[in-house]
Amino acid sequence: MTTTPSAPAPPLLRLRGISKHFGAVQALYGVDLDLPASQVTALCGDNGAGKSVLTRTIAGIHPPDAGEIEWEGHRVEIRHPNDAAALGIETVYQDLALAENLDIVQNMFLGRERRRWYLLDEDDMERAAAETLAGLRVTTVRSIRQQVSTLSGGQRQAVAVAKAVMWNSKLVMLDEPTAALGVAQTRMVLNLIKRLKSHGLAVMVISHNLNDVFEVADRIAVLRLGRMVAQDDVASFDRERVVDFMTTGTSSRQPATAPVAGSAPATGSES
């Protein structure tokens, strides 16, 4: 008796033919993108490639003009940030959007405060914040009541990520998470990204730092001038090949390391 192999599970998020324009300026041209669960996808591209617009489209800030979005295999509409949040999509932007004059707990629950009998339930919020930070193994903060203005860059990034993941999120998008960080702080953030993956989340990292990309990414997607010019497993790339795609939209190089078994070669089309 032979068994029919089961079809692979669809990616957590699938974009097909996503286009976006602002007046006469076309920012995205028919972009396809897959973001599987439990994998880190690095979104690469030069300045002006469309990375921020694509991220904000997924986050519901810039609804697409054309194209389809599937979430867990089902067609969905993301027209507002509330739509993205309801699905489990959270975004940590480069400015982190943390309130300097508030402590860690207050930041993590800002706008989503828990109440009991019309009063803030400080004990419950402290407990939930501590559990989330412990689950991500964020151990460098002195106290969860520490004011954000006293935190290092890496600690602030960790708090912003913890804030994103504590709301039943399934996809976390990180915009340049290691920008302007020192070596030790960068190491802490990269380890945090790996832990998000180990918790089963899909992670999309927007980064110019190819050293970071090749350390944490399972997949790489490259945008150039609003078009997705390459998307594949990380084994199909090396740094030179990524730079080729970023700058010219194509590459004739073969990666320095052979692709993993069963992986398709990276595409170089301008579609």
C-alpha positions as CSV (number, residue, x, y, z in Angstrom):
1,M,0.0,0.0,0.0
2,T,1.4,3.3,-1.1
3,T,0.7,6.6,0.7
4,T,0.4,9.9,-1.1
5,P,2.8,12.4,0.4
6,S,0.9,15.2,2.1
7,A,1.1,18.7,0.6
8,P,3.4,21.1,2.4
9,A,1.7,23.5,4.7
10,P,1.2,27.0,3.2
11,P,3.3,29.8,4.5
12,L,1.9,31.7,7.4
13,L,1.7,34.8,5.2
14,R,1.6,34.8,1.4
15,L,1.6,37.9,-0.8
16,R,0.8,37.7,-4.5
17,G,1.0,40.5,-6.9
18,I,1.1,43.3,-4.3
19,S,1.3,46.7,-5.9
20,K,1.2,50.2,-4.3
21,H,1.5,53.7,-5.6
22,F,1.5,57.1,-4.1
23,G,0.1,59.5,-6.7
24,A,2.4,59.2,-9.7
25,V,5.0,57.3,-7.9
26,Q,4.8,53.5,-8.1
27,A,6.4,52.0,-5.0
28,L,5.7,48.3,-5.4
29,Y,5.2,46.3,-8.6
30,G,3.4,43.0,-8.3
31,V,5.4,41.8,-5.3
32,D,5.2,38.1,-4.2
33,L,6.5,37.1,-0.8
34,D,6.2,34.0,1.5
35,L,6.7,34.2,5.2
36,P,6.7,30.7,6.7
37,A,6.1,30.1,10.4
38,S,9.2,29.2,12.6
39,Q,11.5,30.8,10.0
40,V,13.4,34.1,9.8
41,T,13.1,35.8,6.4
42,A,15.5,38.6,5.8
43,L,14.2,41.4,3.5
44,C,17.1,43.1,1.8
45,G,17.3,45.9,-0.6
46,D,19.0,49.3,-1.2
47,N,17.5,52.6,0.0
48,G,14.4,53.2,-2.0
49,A,13.9,49.6,-2.9
50,G,10.4,49.5,-1.3
51,K,11.2,47.6,1.9
52,S,9.5,50.1,4.2
53,V,6.4,50.4,1.9
54,L,6.1,46.6,1.8
55,T,6.5,46.3,5.6
56,R,3.8,49.0,6.1
57,T,1.5,47.3,3.7
58,I,1.7,44.1,5.7
59,A,1.2,46.1,8.9
60,G,-2.0,47.7,7.5
61,I,-0.6,51.2,7.2
62,H,-0.5,51.3,3.4
63,P,-3.4,49.1,2.0
64,P,-2.3,47.6,-1.3
65,D,-3.8,48.9,-4.6
66,A,-3.7,45.4,-6.1
67,G,-2.8,41.9,-5.2
68,E,-3.9,39.2,-2.8
69,I,-2.9,38.4,0.8
70,E,-3.3,35.0,2.4
71,W,-3.0,34.2,6.1
72,E,-2.7,30.6,7.1
73,G,-4.0,29.6,3.7
74,H,-7.0,31.9,3.7
75,R,-7.6,35.1,1.8
76,V,-7.7,38.1,4.1
77,E,-7.9,41.9,3.8
78,I,-5.4,44.0,5.7
79,R,-6.7,47.6,5.4
80,H,-5.8,49.0,8.8
81,P,-3.3,48.3,11.6
82,N,-6.1,46.8,13.7
83,D,-6.6,44.2,10.9
84,A,-2.9,43.2,11.1
85,A,-3.0,43.1,15.0
86,A,-6.1,40.9,14.9
87,L,-4.3,38.3,12.8
88,G,-1.3,38.4,15.0
89,I,1.0,40.6,13.0
90,E,3.2,43.0,15.0
91,T,5.9,45.4,13.8
92,V,8.9,46.8,15.6
93,Y,9.9,50.0,13.7
94,Q,13.4,51.4,13.8
95,D,12.4,54.2,16.2
96,L,10.9,51.5,18.6
97,A,8.0,53.7,19.6
98,L,8.8,53.5,23.3
99,A,8.0,56.2,25.8
100,E,11.2,57.3,27.4
101,N,9.5,58.6,30.6
102,L,7.6,55.4,31.3
103,D,9.0,52.2,32.8
104,I,9.1,48.8,31.0
105,V,5.7,47.5,32.2
106,Q,4.0,50.8,31.3
107,N,5.6,50.6,27.8
108,M,4.6,47.0,27.2
109,F,1.0,47.7,28.1
110,L,0.7,51.2,26.6
111,G,-2.7,51.6,25.1
112,R,-3.6,48.0,26.2
113,E,-3.7,48.5,30.0
114,R,-5.3,45.8,32.1
115,R,-7.9,47.0,34.6
116,R,-9.7,45.5,37.6
117,W,-12.7,47.3,39.0
118,Y,-11.9,50.4,36.9
119,L,-8.3,50.6,38.3
120,L,-5.1,49.6,36.6
121,D,-4.2,46.0,37.5
122,E,-0.5,46.7,38.2
123,D,0.2,43.2,39.7
124,D,-1.2,41.4,36.6
125,M,0.6,43.6,34.2
126,E,3.9,43.2,36.1
127,R,3.5,39.4,36.1
128,A,2.7,39.2,32.4
129,A,5.6,41.5,31.5
130,A,8.0,39.5,33.7
131,E,6.8,36.2,32.1
132,T,7.2,37.5,28.6
133,L,10.7,38.8,29.2
134,A,11.7,35.6,31.0
135,G,10.4,33.5,28.1
136,L,12.6,35.5,25.7
137,R,15.5,35.2,28.2
138,V,15.8,38.9,28.5
139,T,17.8,39.0,31.7
140,T,20.0,42.1,31.5
141,V,17.4,44.6,32.7
142,R,17.7,45.5,36.4
143,S,14.0,45.8,37.0
144,I,10.8,45.7,35.0
145,R,10.0,49.0,36.7
146,Q,13.2,50.5,35.2
147,Q,12.5,53.6,33.2
148,V,13.1,53.1,29.5
149,S,15.4,56.2,29.3
150,T,17.9,54.3,31.5
151,L,18.1,51.3,29.1
152,S,20.8,50.5,26.6
153,G,20.0,50.3,22.9
154,G,19.9,46.5,23.0
155,Q,17.7,46.5,26.1
156,R,15.3,48.9,24.4
157,Q,15.1,46.7,21.3
158,A,14.4,43.7,23.6
159,V,11.6,45.5,25.4
160,A,10.1,46.6,22.0
161,V,10.2,43.0,20.8
162,A,8.7,41.7,24.1
163,K,6.0,44.2,23.7
164,A,5.2,42.9,20.2
165,V,5.2,39.2,21.1
166,M,3.0,39.3,24.2
167,W,-0.2,39.8,22.2
168,N,-0.5,36.3,20.8
169,S,1.5,37.4,17.7
170,K,2.4,35.0,15.0
171,L,4.5,37.2,12.8
172,V,6.9,39.8,14.1
173,M,8.5,42.3,11.6
174,L,11.7,44.0,12.8
175,D,13.0,47.1,11.0
176,E,16.8,47.4,11.2
177,P,16.9,45.8,14.7
178,T,20.7,46.1,15.1
179,A,21.2,49.6,13.6
180,A,23.5,51.7,15.7
181,L,24.1,49.0,18.3
182,G,27.5,47.9,19.6
183,V,28.8,44.4,19.3
184,A,27.5,43.1,22.6
185,Q,24.1,44.7,22.1
186,T,23.9,43.3,18.5
187,R,24.7,39.8,19.8
188,M,21.8,40.1,22.3
189,V,19.3,41.2,19.7
190,L,20.4,38.4,17.2
191,N,19.9,35.8,20.0
192,L,16.5,37.3,20.7
193,I,15.6,36.8,17.0
194,K,16.6,33.2,17.1
195,R,14.5,32.7,20.2
196,L,11.4,34.2,18.4
197,K,11.9,31.5,15.7
198,S,12.3,28.8,18.3
199,H,9.0,29.8,19.8
200,G,7.3,29.1,16.4
201,L,6.9,32.7,15.2
202,A,7.5,33.9,11.7
203,V,10.0,36.7,11.7
204,M,10.8,39.2,9.0
205,V,14.0,41.2,9.5
206,I,14.6,44.2,7.4
207,S,18.4,44.8,7.4
208,H,21.3,46.2,5.5
209,N,23.8,44.3,7.6
210,L,24.5,41.1,5.6
211,N,26.6,39.6,8.5
212,D,23.5,39.7,10.6
213,V,21.3,38.4,7.8
214,F,23.5,35.4,7.2
215,E,23.6,34.6,10.9
216,V,19.9,34.5,11.6
217,A,18.0,34.1,8.3
218,D,16.5,30.9,7.0
219,R,15.3,32.7,3.8
220,I,16.3,35.8,1.9
221,A,14.1,38.0,-0.2
222,V,15.6,40.9,-2.2
223,L,13.7,44.0,-3.4
224,R,15.0,46.3,-6.1
225,L,13.1,49.4,-7.2
226,G,9.8,48.0,-5.9
227,R,10.2,44.6,-7.5
228,M,11.0,41.2,-5.8
229,V,14.0,40.1,-7.8
230,A,15.1,37.1,-5.7
231,Q,13.6,34.9,-2.9
232,D,14.9,31.6,-1.7
233,D,16.5,29.6,1.1
234,V,19.6,31.2,2.5
235,A,21.8,28.4,1.2
236,S,21.1,29.7,-2.4
237,F,22.9,33.0,-1.6
238,D,26.2,34.3,-0.5
239,R,26.9,38.0,0.2
240,E,28.2,38.8,-3.3
241,R,25.0,37.3,-4.8
242,V,22.7,39.3,-2.5
243,V,24.6,42.5,-3.5
244,D,24.3,41.6,-7.2
245,F,20.5,41.3,-6.8
246,M,20.3,44.5,-4.7
247,T,22.2,46.6,-7.3
248,T,21.4,45.0,-10.7
249,G,18.3,42.8,-10.1
250,T,20.1,39.7,-11.3
251,S,23.1,37.6,-10.7
252,S,25.1,35.0,-12.7
253,R,27.1,34.0,-9.7
254,Q,26.7,30.6,-8.0
255,P,26.7,30.8,-4.2
256,A,29.9,29.9,-2.5
257,T,28.2,27.1,-0.6
258,A,26.0,24.6,-2.4
259,P,22.2,25.0,-1.8
260,V,20.5,22.6,0.6
261,A,19.0,19.5,-1.0
262,G,15.7,20.2,-2.6
263,S,15.9,23.9,-2.6
264,A,15.2,25.8,-5.9
265,P,17.7,28.3,-7.2
266,A,17.1,31.9,-6.5
267,T,15.2,33.7,-9.2
268,G,16.6,36.6,-11.1
269,S,13.5,37.7,-13.0
270,E,12.3,41.3,-12.9
271,S,8.7,40.2,-12.6
